Amino acid sequence: MKIFKKILLIILTVFLLLVLYVAIKGNFNMGKMQVQTMILGGRIVAPEAAQILDHYTSGNGETLWLDSSYLQRSPVVILRAKNLKYGCIDSVCFLQSADWRLSYALQGFTLCRTKKGYRIYQHINFDTTGTVPTYLNLGFTKIKVMDAVAHSYKCTPFWAICEFHHLVQK
């Protein structure tokens, strides 16, 4: 819990520094501040999500290849993949509480069993209506963030893909 409090303090400090920097420059946009805070904080607690959000808000639409080190040991991925036969495809949706870290990065993804192992992919295109929330679990509370906040930037949809040879079970 101590490490979590330190991380939270760092995230809040970075957020305040960003607010001050933007206020001084005179180009304050709360939506952009939220996105940048999620990207910075995400690099610590959910690097895949931070990478996806950063690529969505500043990328050019090219496919993003995600590191498999967490995804191949995610409890949600393991549960859905362990009985998947070669050549089969599974559409995966899950409650955020089943795997908070995965939920920040991918939700509504496709899992495929290939000759070489497994492939996860999702077309990333955030909601624009302002009606789809994501909850950020801070341990002691949850913060509701609307997915549409990403559109404070000019966003470009893309495919996020991850491939790995085997599952890593605990």
C-alpha positions as CSV (number, residue, x, y, z in Angstrom):
1,M,0.0,0.0,0.0
2,K,2.9,2.4,0.7
3,I,4.2,2.0,-2.9
4,F,0.7,2.7,-4.2
5,K,0.5,5.9,-2.2
6,K,3.9,7.0,-3.5
7,I,2.8,6.3,-7.1
8,L,-0.5,8.2,-6.5
9,L,1.5,11.2,-5.1
10,I,3.8,11.1,-8.1
11,I,0.8,11.1,-10.5
12,L,-0.9,13.9,-8.7
13,T,2.4,15.9,-8.6
14,V,2.9,15.4,-12.4
15,F,-0.7,16.4,-13.0
16,L,-0.3,19.6,-11.0
17,L,2.9,20.4,-12.8
18,L,1.2,19.9,-16.2
19,V,-1.7,22.2,-15.1
20,L,0.8,24.9,-14.1
21,Y,2.8,24.5,-17.3
22,V,-0.3,24.7,-19.5
23,A,-1.8,27.6,-17.5
24,I,1.4,29.6,-17.9
25,K,1.4,28.9,-21.7
26,G,-2.3,30.1,-21.7
27,N,-3.6,27.0,-23.6
28,F,-5.5,25.2,-20.9
29,N,-7.7,22.3,-22.0
30,M,-8.9,20.1,-19.2
31,G,-9.6,17.1,-21.5
32,K,-6.0,17.2,-22.8
33,M,-4.8,17.4,-19.2
34,Q,-6.8,14.3,-18.2
35,V,-5.4,12.4,-21.2
36,Q,-1.8,13.3,-20.5
37,T,-2.2,12.4,-16.8
38,M,-3.6,9.0,-17.8
39,I,-0.8,8.4,-20.2
40,L,1.9,9.4,-17.6
41,G,0.2,7.4,-14.8
42,G,-0.5,4.5,-17.1
43,R,3.2,4.2,-17.9
44,I,3.7,3.1,-14.3
45,V,0.6,0.9,-13.6
46,A,-0.7,-0.1,-17.1
47,P,1.9,0.4,-19.7
48,E,-0.1,-1.2,-22.5
49,A,-3.0,1.2,-21.9
50,A,-0.7,4.2,-21.8
51,Q,0.9,3.1,-25.1
52,I,-2.6,2.6,-26.7
53,L,-3.9,6.0,-25.5
54,D,-0.7,7.8,-26.6
55,H,-0.8,6.1,-30.0
56,Y,-4.5,6.9,-30.4
57,T,-4.1,10.6,-29.6
58,S,-0.8,11.2,-31.4
59,G,-0.3,8.3,-33.8
60,N,-0.8,8.1,-37.6
61,G,-3.1,5.0,-37.6
62,E,-0.3,2.4,-38.1
63,T,-0.7,-0.9,-36.3
64,L,0.6,-1.0,-32.8
65,W,2.3,-4.2,-31.7
66,L,2.0,-4.6,-28.0
67,D,4.5,-6.3,-25.7
68,S,3.2,-9.7,-24.6
69,S,4.8,-9.9,-21.2
70,Y,1.6,-9.0,-19.3
71,L,-1.0,-10.2,-21.7
72,Q,0.2,-13.8,-21.8
73,R,-0.2,-14.0,-18.0
74,S,-3.4,-12.0,-17.7
75,P,-6.0,-14.1,-15.8
76,V,-8.7,-13.1,-18.3
77,V,-6.6,-14.2,-21.3
78,I,-5.5,-17.4,-19.6
79,L,-9.1,-18.3,-18.7
80,R,-10.3,-17.8,-22.3
81,A,-7.3,-19.2,-24.1
82,K,-6.5,-22.4,-22.2
83,N,-9.2,-24.4,-24.0
84,L,-9.1,-22.6,-27.3
85,K,-8.3,-25.1,-30.1
86,Y,-5.9,-24.3,-33.0
87,G,-7.6,-22.2,-35.6
88,C,-10.4,-21.0,-33.3
89,I,-11.3,-17.5,-32.5
90,D,-13.0,-16.1,-29.4
91,S,-14.5,-12.6,-28.8
92,V,-13.5,-11.5,-25.3
93,C,-15.5,-9.0,-23.2
94,F,-15.1,-9.0,-19.4
95,L,-15.8,-7.0,-16.3
96,Q,-13.1,-4.5,-15.4
97,S,-12.7,-6.0,-12.0
98,A,-11.7,-9.3,-13.5
99,D,-8.4,-7.7,-14.7
100,W,-8.1,-3.9,-14.2
101,R,-4.8,-3.6,-16.1
102,L,-6.1,-5.4,-19.1
103,S,-9.4,-3.5,-19.1
104,Y,-7.5,-0.2,-19.4
105,A,-5.8,-1.4,-22.6
106,L,-8.1,-3.8,-24.4
107,Q,-11.8,-4.5,-24.0
108,G,-13.8,-6.3,-26.6
109,F,-10.8,-7.9,-28.2
110,T,-10.4,-11.0,-30.3
111,L,-8.3,-13.9,-29.2
112,C,-7.1,-16.4,-31.8
113,R,-5.2,-19.6,-31.5
114,T,-2.6,-19.9,-34.3
115,K,0.1,-22.3,-35.3
116,K,2.7,-20.3,-33.5
117,G,0.6,-19.6,-30.3
118,Y,-1.9,-16.9,-29.7
119,R,-2.9,-13.6,-31.2
120,I,-4.9,-10.8,-29.6
121,Y,-6.2,-7.9,-31.6
122,Q,-8.6,-5.1,-31.3
123,H,-9.5,-2.1,-33.5
124,I,-8.9,0.9,-31.3
125,N,-11.5,3.6,-31.9
126,F,-12.8,5.3,-28.7
127,D,-16.4,6.3,-28.1
128,T,-17.2,9.8,-29.1
129,T,-20.7,10.1,-27.6
130,G,-19.5,10.7,-24.0
131,T,-21.7,7.8,-22.8
132,V,-19.0,5.0,-22.4
133,P,-17.1,5.1,-19.1
134,T,-13.9,3.5,-17.9
135,Y,-13.3,3.3,-14.2
136,L,-9.8,3.8,-12.9
137,N,-9.2,1.8,-9.8
138,L,-7.0,3.7,-7.4
139,G,-7.3,1.1,-4.7
140,F,-9.1,3.3,-2.2
141,T,-11.6,4.7,-4.8
142,K,-12.5,4.5,-8.4
143,I,-12.6,7.4,-10.8
144,K,-15.0,7.4,-13.7
145,V,-13.5,8.7,-16.9
146,M,-15.5,9.0,-20.2
147,D,-13.7,7.4,-23.1
148,A,-14.6,10.4,-25.3
149,V,-12.1,12.5,-23.4
150,A,-9.4,11.1,-25.7
151,H,-11.0,13.2,-28.5
152,S,-9.7,16.3,-26.9
153,Y,-7.0,15.5,-29.4
154,K,-7.3,14.7,-33.1
155,C,-7.4,10.9,-32.8
156,T,-6.6,8.2,-35.4
157,P,-8.0,4.7,-35.1
158,F,-5.6,1.8,-35.5
159,W,-5.2,-1.9,-34.8
160,A,-3.5,-3.1,-31.6
161,I,-2.0,-6.5,-31.9
162,C,-0.1,-8.8,-29.5
163,E,1.3,-12.2,-30.4
164,F,2.9,-14.8,-28.0
165,H,3.9,-18.4,-28.1
166,H,2.5,-19.7,-24.8
167,L,0.5,-18.7,-21.8
168,V,2.3,-18.0,-18.5
169,Q,0.3,-19.4,-15.7
170,K,1.0,-18.6,-12.1
